[in-house]
Amino acid sequence: MNSRTRFLQTFETVSKKKPIRLVALLGLLALLWACYPVADTSYSNPQESGTGQWLIEYRTGEEKVQITMRYERKSEKGSGFSSHGFSIDPARFSGLTREQAMSGGTHVQFQLKRDAGTFNFEGWFKEGNGSGHFTFTPDRSFAAELNSQGYGLPTDVQLLSLAMSDTGFALINELKTQGYERPTLDQLIAMGNHGVGIEYVQGLKSYGYQLKSIEYLVKMRDHGVSLKFIGEMAALGYRNLEPEALIRIRDHGVTPAFINEFVAAGYPQLSVEEWITLRDHGVSTDYVRELDKLGYSRLPLDQLRQMRDHGVNPQYIQELRRLGYDKVPVDQLIRLRDHGVTGSFIQKMKDRGHTNLSLDELINLRDRGGVYE
């Protein structure tokens, strides 16, 4: 009995005892692979080899399935790991049916073909969760065509990376059609690794973006400027923003949800820079709601920023209220905070019999070093 068969039988025995979710499957795989070696993927360089593991989860109500592919490459220089997770239409798999995936437990063999090569999967499926190992067969004709187009001849490792991200001629042709600068082979690989695919490039065009620069494509994707984010911002009226503005907004945590919450609270639409300033100063809708409960409703945004900057938080206002200082004007709250008049300081004054000090008197005492302390 070979190691592959032992692995499948061991997995079947364990999985029949109790339903296994995706997280549990990952831990189980780690244990099983430590015990049973899997087939190596050999490269053109005889000093290199690799092993691959896969996990697939069918989710209720979702047309696409979630797949994670984990790969370990071994060479004379050491080992390297990579992991790719993405959603995919299960129809893209050749040789895998939904009936197999949702069965009570069955051994499966199927393929995923991409321009750069073919992934050959083998493993086990039960109730929508599957796992196993895979090998990769590079597509030599794709490599030759890349070479003929001036990209150079990719190595098997580079072909694996391109296949993992589904980077192929569709993306190359789309970039050319849109007038982008010609990417290098390394840039194509980087685009795939950073999530820049044909859908992203075409989606940007639909929103009026043709960046021409490969560097900008990768940068926008890295900073979380997704098509969904662009679309939601456009729906709020923020259209045709410069790429750098989109990156800046994302970096500062200004999301469509953040803007919508303030608009729903009765505040007007602001410029992008104003939203960024508000976010940077820590003014959130939670802060606004807490102030509202304390009687500070619909304060101007400038006042909210000032209060936040000077450390006037709801807890501070509540302390003052407990000590008998209720409905203190905003400018006074800021003055008190700036002069270091804290709840503990006021309590000490009260403990020494100074129960009717005005706010100005408290400030004067604090400025003189707390004469009564």
Rosetta blueprint (number, residue, H / E / L):
1 M L
2 N L
3 S H
4 R H
5 T H
6 R H
7 F H
8 L H
9 Q H
10 T H
11 F H
12 E H
13 T H
14 V H
15 S H
16 K H
17 K H
18 K L
19 P L
20 I L
21 R L
22 L H
23 V H
24 A H
25 L H
26 L H
27 G H
28 L H
29 L H
30 A H
31 L H
32 L H
33 W H
34 A H
35 C H
36 Y L
37 P L
38 V L
39 A L
40 D L
41 T E
42 S E
43 Y L
44 S L
45 N L
46 P L
47 Q L
48 E L
49 S E
50 G E
51 T E
52 G E
53 Q E
54 W E
55 L E
56 I E
57 E E
58 Y L
59 R L
60 T L
61 G L
62 E L
63 E L
64 K L
65 V E
66 Q E
67 I E
68 T E
69 M E
70 R E
71 Y E
72 E E
73 R E
74 K E
75 S E
76 E L
77 K L
78 G E
79 S E
80 G E
81 F E
82 S E
83 S E
84 H E
85 G E
86 F E
87 S E
88 I E
89 D L
90 P H
91 A H
92 R H
93 F L
94 S E
95 G L
96 L L
97 T L
98 R H
99 E H
100 Q H
101 A H
102 M L
103 S L
104 G L
105 G L
106 T E
107 H E
108 V E
109 Q E
110 F E
111 Q E
112 L E
113 K E
114 R E
115 D L
116 A L
117 G E
118 T E
119 F E
120 N E
121 F E
122 E E
123 G E
124 W E
125 F E
126 K E
127 E L
128 G L
129 N E
130 G E
131 S E
132 G E
133 H E
134 F E
135 T E
136 F E
137 T E
138 P E
139 D L
140 R H
141 S H
142 F H
143 A H
144 A H
145 E H
146 L H
147 N H
148 S H
149 Q L
150 G L
151 Y L
152 G L
153 L L
154 P L
155 T L
156 D H
157 V H
158 Q H
159 L H
160 L H
161 S H
162 L H
163 A H
164 M H
165 S L
166 D L
167 T L
168 G L
169 F H
170 A H
171 L H
172 I H
173 N H
174 E H
175 L H
176 K H
177 T H
178 Q L
179 G L
180 Y L
181 E L
182 R L
183 P L
184 T L
185 L H
186 D H
187 Q H
188 L H
189 I H
190 A H
191 M H
192 G H
193 N H
194 H L
195 G L
196 V L
197 G L
198 I H
199 E H
200 Y H
201 V H
202 Q H
203 G H
204 L H
205 K H
206 S H
207 Y L
208 G L
209 Y L
210 Q L
211 L L
212 K L
213 S L
214 I H
215 E H
216 Y H
217 L H
218 V H
219 K H
220 M H
221 R H
222 D H
223 H L
224 G L
225 V L
226 S L
227 L H
228 K H
229 F H
230 I H
231 G H
232 E H
233 M H
234 A H
235 A H
236 L L
237 G L
238 Y L
239 R L
240 N L
241 L L
242 E L
243 P H
244 E H
245 A H
246 L H
247 I H
248 R H
249 I H
250 R H
251 D H
252 H L
253 G L
254 V L
255 T L
256 P H
257 A H
258 F H
259 I H
260 N H
261 E H
262 F H
263 V H
264 A H
265 A L
266 G L
267 Y L
268 P L
269 Q L
270 L L
271 S L
272 V H
273 E H
274 E H
275 W H
276 I H
277 T H
278 L H
279 R H
280 D H
281 H L
282 G L
283 V L
284 S L
285 T H
286 D H
287 Y H
288 V H
289 R H
290 E H
291 L H
292 D H
293 K H
294 L L
295 G L
296 Y L
297 S L
298 R L
299 L L
300 P L
301 L H
302 D H
303 Q H
304 L H
305 R H
306 Q H
307 M H
308 R H
309 D H
310 H L
311 G L
312 V L
313 N L
314 P H
315 Q H
316 Y H
317 I H
318 Q H
319 E H
320 L H
321 R H
322 R H
323 L L
324 G L
325 Y L
326 D L
327 K L
328 V L
329 P L
330 V H
331 D H
332 Q H
333 L H
334 I H
335 R H
336 L H
337 R H
338 D H
339 H L
340 G L
341 V L
342 T L
343 G H
344 S H
345 F H
346 I H
347 Q H
348 K H
349 M H
350 K H
351 D H
352 R L
353 G L
354 H L
355 T L
356 N L
357 L L
358 S L
359 L H
360 D H
361 E H
362 L H
363 I H
364 N H
365 L H
366 R H
367 D H
368 R L
369 G L
370 G L
371 V L
372 Y L
373 E L
